[in-house]
Amino acid sequence: MNLQLEHYRNVALVSSALSPETWPFSLKWLPDSACLVGGTVRDALLDRHSEYLDLDFVLPSGAVETAQAIARHYRAGFVVLDAERQIARVVFEQGTADFAQQVGATLEDDLRRRDFTVNAIAYNPHTKDLLDPLHGYEDLQRKRLRMVSIENLAEDPLRLLRAYRQAAQLGFSLEPETQQAIRQLAPNLSKIAAERVQSELNYLLGSARGTGWIKTACEDGLLQDWLPSATIEHLTQVGAIDDVTVHIQENWTEFWSELSRTVRGTPQASEAKGSVRTWVTIAKLASLLPEDPALAEAQLWRLKYSRAEIQAVSTVVKALPHLRSPEISNWSRAEQYRFFQSIGAVFPAIALLGLAIRIPVETVRRLVDRFLDPTDPVAHPHPILTGQDLMTGLRIPPSPQIGRLLAALQLARAEGKITNREEALAFAQTLL
């Protein structure tokens, strides 16, 4: 079924990813039968734009050779993603272009092997024709995800979870028959590589629209094997984080800039290829895990999270009992100092979670204000003396005692007992 849409001939074609004018290479490198497929076409038809191009082409033959020729001419990156299925990628500064060998005798056969009808629309840039044998354009207009077939979902069970992620990203609903098929096949998700499951989960954690779909995925049995401790209470807590985040964005911009920072040591993903980890996503992830740090870490290791992410989430989980302490509002400067020392850079996620579980706002604000002040001696202690200063001023030799003295001086400064070098040296003398 060929569709020629005036909407694209006259309006969006020039600026969308369907237009060769937006590509990092010339159309002349593509054979006449080459077509754009998948999310590229879907997003263009929805007028969804991205600075990072993510092009997917299907060719009846010579896919790898075409990709290699383009990469060589434009001096771009080149990698064969799947030698058996003949899929290759060309990497440009502003995006990627994947070239895949057509599966089946015709392009329509290829489209009928895809996951959802909205992803089974092809566009020929030479003729400006759309091929839509499964009525995906109608589903786009109705804002719904509909499976091509239950067999296609069973062939790659990651498509089950991907349905919820795409629904969240696009603001779509799931067609009832499709959702029923996903429930039926849900146990199969346990057979999928952990890295692939983690990637889809990160997308859902990365936006407020994903929260409701995480809840639905849990209710439909998709995450039972991967996040067995996630309860309704946990999911409600994730929703509370979303609500608090909106308030912080609108009314507490300095704190929001800290929450939205990328967590150091976590994967740096482009908008097109993955979800960037921020302290907001760390707080959400911690909310879905058991309160026992050992069990929480075990679930994260199984999902193949990075060491930095596991350490960050574990720190949040360990801090929760302190956050829930009724004494937190009356913490002394020394207690606050020890708290900051124990959590370090993870503080923004912990503070966000504290607000979500309804710790008094003023209590959290006092801690946040300290964290946001780089000169605050409680949250950001700086050595007032060095080890060499102590050895020279007190005439003592190098020993473990130096480290203990320096730690005591930092605490004393946080408590306000000392404010300058002379007072610090005198205080250290009394400790001796």
Secondary structure, DSSP 8 states (H G I E B T S, - for coil): -EE--HHIIIIITTTSTTSGGGSSS-GGGS-TT-EE-THHHHHHHTT---SSEEEEEEESS-HHHHHHHHHHHHT-EEEEEETTTTEEEEEETTEEEEEEE-SSSSHHHHHTTSSBGGG--EEETTTTEEE-TT-HHHHHHHTEE-BS-HHHHHHSTHHHHHHHHHHHHHT-EE-HHHHHHHHHHGGGGGGS-HHHHHHHHHHHHTSHHHHHHHHHHHHTTSSTTT-TT--HHHHHHHHHHHHHHHHHHHH-HHHHHHHTSB-TTS----TTT----BHHHHHHHHHTS-SSHHHHHHHHHHTT--HHHHHHHHHHHHHHHHHT-TTGGG--HHHHHHHHHHHGGGHHHHHHHHHHTT--HHHHHHHHHHHH-TT-TTTS---SS-HHHHHHHHT--SSHHHHHHHHHHHHHHHTTS--SHHHHHHHHHHH-
